[in-house]
Amino acid sequence: MMALKRNIKWIVITLLAIAVVPVMITAYEVIFTENKSVVFLGNYHPKVAIIVICYYVLLFCLGVVWLVGEIIFITNLKNERMKAELMLLKSQVSPHFFFNTLNNLYGLVAKDPKKAQELILKLSDMMRYSIYEGEKETVKIQEEIDFLKNYIELHKMRYHKLISVDFYCNIDKNLKVAPLLFIILLENAFKHGVENLRENAFIKMSLTTSKNEICFTIENNFEKTENQFGIGLKNLKRRLELIYPNQHELTFSVNENIYKAQLILKQL
């Protein structure tokens, strides 16, 4: 490969050197002769002049082909880098979620084996979805809803306290969305809200769709000392920039001890 690149380099240099010769001859005539006006290729035989002109045209065409090839190469390289970054971000999302769940499952196995078995089945379904559906560019929005509901049920099985989780849906089931976006906001609500509150913990969610957009809203109460931002939200912001550039709105607000996040995906 390196030898081929060196050969191409010397071929290009040779072609350019040949192209410079007529220009240098014309420049010499202008500078060192007494001709008041010099016509480029004027002293050449017509056939030679035609050959030289055709040579320049060939060089121009080769230059255009090379430029187009470079643009295509740079575009493909940019796309490949974006895909690689997306894959890296996805790989960070899933382990982060499953790591927290497995830690809790470890302690539950000895205390309540039957409950642990049910939790393992739920976790297995979620892992299957995350691995196989999570690799796709888009999935049906109903599949994402089912995934979120499984996640909620899994958490309800874990805790020994009353949790209020309301999930309102009004969607067009035919719409598609990038997978594993909403789960990050839901996980954030459990991690920084439910897990740190001894009582009266709640989460309110709504997922609605229209012809032009998908709107996901989630609210949770939390201890005021809690920081709601982590690696999950950073990854979500970057994924949105790559998948929905200029087609999304992600906002956060805090009102006393109520944290609210809203994600709007615009469908063009």
Number of C-alpha atoms within 10 A of each C-alpha: 6 7 8 8 10 11 12 12 11 11 12 13 12 12 13 13 11 13 16 11 11 16 13 11 12 16 14 11 17 15 9 8 11 9 9 7 9 14 9 14 17 10 11 12 10 11 9 12 16 13 12 17 14 12 15 16 12 12 16 12 12 13 12 12 12 12 12 12 12 12 12 12 12 12 12 12 12 12 12 12 12 15 14 12 15 19 15 12 17 22 15 14 21 19 12 15 15 14 11 12 18 14 10 15 19 11 11 17 15 10 10 10 12 12 14 20 14 13 22 17 12 16 19 12 13 19 17 11 17 19 13 9 18 21 17 11 11 14 18 16 21 17 16 22 17 12 21 19 14 16 19 17 13 19 18 16 13 15 12 8 14 13 17 13 16 14 15 13 14 10 16 15 11 9 17 17 17 21 22 22 20 20 21 18 22 21 20 19 24 20 15 21 25 25 14 14 16 12 11 11 19 20 21 17 18 15 20 15 20 13 10 9 15 21 17 19 22 21 24 24 24 24 15 13 8 12 9 15 10 10 11 19 17 11 19 21 14 15 20 20 13 14 15 15 12 11 14 19 15 14 11 13 11 13 8 10 14 16 21 20 19 19 20 18 20 18 16 7
